[in-house]
């Protein structure tokens, strides 16, 4: 069997290299996911969490993006300002935080920052406000 694997590797070096690269990328991606200090939730999972716990909702979109509405009672701090404005969230350190942006990319970065600042129960909304609205969940214009 080992002779066949060696022969295949010699005859198909590009396939072997491609396999090794894909294997390494998969490994690094899984390690990245495993090292996250936060979890991601679907809109349905977020609603379930909000109904079962006292959740603080954090909107990390830019102010210009919030004119179309936000999740009710969300605190609005742009993703780039979370580290600078962490003091505003200190009183919520022992509560569950649900963080969202437009599509979910910036909320992951904000969750990472919050985890580094000692926030333990942090969740990112998969798909952000876009997924929330696609699920026909309510938004507040206030």
C-alpha positions as CSV (number, residue, x, y, z in Angstrom):
1,X,0.0,0.0,0.0
2,X,2.8,2.4,0.9
3,X,4.4,1.7,-2.4
4,X,1.2,2.7,-4.2
5,X,1.0,5.9,-2.3
6,X,4.6,6.7,-3.1
7,X,4.1,5.9,-6.7
8,X,0.9,8.1,-6.8
9,X,2.8,11.0,-5.2
10,X,5.7,10.7,-7.7
11,X,3.3,10.6,-10.7
12,X,0.9,13.3,-9.5
13,X,3.0,16.0,-7.5
14,X,0.5,18.8,-8.2
15,X,-2.4,16.8,-6.7
16,X,-0.3,15.9,-3.6
17,X,0.7,19.6,-3.2
18,X,-2.9,20.8,-3.6
19,X,-4.1,18.2,-1.1
20,X,-1.4,19.3,1.4
21,X,-2.4,23.0,1.0
22,X,-6.1,22.2,1.4
23,X,-5.4,20.1,4.5
24,X,-3.3,22.9,6.0
25,X,-5.9,25.5,5.3
26,X,-8.6,23.4,6.8
27,X,-6.5,22.8,9.9
28,X,-5.8,26.5,10.4
29,X,-9.4,27.4,9.9
30,X,-10.6,24.8,12.5
31,X,-8.0,26.1,14.9
32,X,-9.2,29.6,14.4
33,X,-12.8,28.6,15.1
34,X,-11.7,26.6,18.1
35,X,-9.8,29.5,19.6
36,X,-12.7,32.0,19.3
37,X,-14.0,33.2,22.7
38,X,-17.5,33.7,21.3
39,X,-20.2,31.8,19.5
40,X,-22.3,32.6,16.5
41,X,-26.1,32.5,16.5
42,X,-28.7,32.4,13.8
43,X,-31.5,35.0,14.1
44,X,-33.8,32.2,15.5
45,X,-31.1,31.3,18.0
46,X,-30.7,34.9,19.0
47,X,-34.4,35.3,19.6
48,X,-34.4,32.2,21.7
49,X,-31.5,33.5,23.7
50,X,-33.2,36.9,24.1
51,X,-36.3,35.2,25.4
52,X,-34.5,33.1,28.0
53,X,-31.8,35.5,29.3
54,X,-31.2,39.2,30.1
55,X,-29.3,40.0,26.9
56,X,-27.6,43.3,26.0
57,X,-27.7,43.9,22.3
58,X,-24.8,45.8,20.7
59,X,-25.0,47.2,17.2
60,X,-21.5,47.8,15.8
61,X,-22.6,49.4,12.5
62,X,-21.7,53.0,11.6
63,X,-24.3,55.6,12.6
64,X,-25.1,56.2,8.9
65,X,-26.1,52.5,8.6
66,X,-28.6,52.6,11.4
67,X,-31.1,54.9,9.7
68,X,-33.0,51.9,8.4
69,X,-33.6,50.7,12.0
70,X,-32.0,48.5,14.6
71,X,-32.8,45.7,16.9
72,X,-34.9,47.1,19.8
73,X,-32.9,48.6,22.7
74,X,-29.6,48.0,21.0
75,X,-26.6,50.0,22.1
76,X,-24.9,51.5,19.1
77,X,-21.0,51.6,19.1
78,X,-19.2,51.4,15.8
79,X,-16.9,48.3,15.5
80,X,-13.8,50.5,15.2
81,X,-14.7,52.3,18.4
82,X,-15.4,49.3,20.7
83,X,-11.9,49.2,22.2
84,X,-12.0,53.0,22.9
85,X,-15.5,52.9,24.3
86,X,-15.2,49.7,26.3
87,X,-16.0,51.7,29.5
88,X,-19.6,52.1,28.3
89,X,-20.0,48.4,28.3
90,X,-18.3,47.6,31.6
91,X,-21.5,47.6,33.5
92,X,-22.8,44.8,31.3
93,X,-19.7,42.6,31.7
94,X,-21.6,39.9,33.6
95,X,-24.5,39.9,31.2
96,X,-24.9,38.1,27.8
97,X,-23.9,40.3,24.9
98,X,-25.4,39.8,21.4
99,X,-23.3,41.7,18.8
100,X,-24.4,42.4,15.3
101,X,-23.5,44.5,12.2
102,X,-24.8,44.5,8.7
103,X,-23.7,41.1,7.6
104,X,-21.8,39.5,10.5
105,X,-18.1,40.3,9.6
106,X,-17.6,43.3,11.9
107,X,-19.5,41.8,14.7
108,X,-16.9,38.9,14.8
109,X,-14.1,41.4,15.2
110,X,-16.0,43.3,17.9
111,X,-16.7,40.0,19.7
112,X,-13.0,39.1,19.6
113,X,-12.2,42.5,21.2
114,X,-14.8,42.1,23.8
115,X,-13.4,38.6,24.7
116,X,-10.0,40.1,25.1
117,X,-11.4,42.7,27.4
118,X,-12.9,40.0,29.7
119,X,-16.4,39.6,28.5
120,X,-17.3,36.0,28.8
121,X,-20.8,35.6,27.3
122,X,-20.5,37.1,23.9
123,X,-22.5,36.0,20.8
124,X,-22.3,37.2,17.2
125,X,-25.4,37.3,15.0
126,X,-24.8,35.3,11.9
127,X,-25.6,37.3,8.9
128,X,-26.1,40.5,10.9
129,X,-29.1,42.7,10.6
130,X,-29.6,41.5,7.0
131,X,-30.3,38.0,8.2
132,X,-32.5,39.4,11.0
133,X,-34.6,41.3,8.5
134,X,-34.7,38.3,6.1
135,X,-36.1,36.3,9.0
136,X,-38.9,38.9,9.2
137,X,-37.9,39.8,12.8
138,X,-38.8,43.3,14.1
139,X,-36.6,46.3,14.0
140,X,-37.0,49.6,15.7
141,X,-36.7,52.9,13.9
142,X,-36.0,54.8,17.2
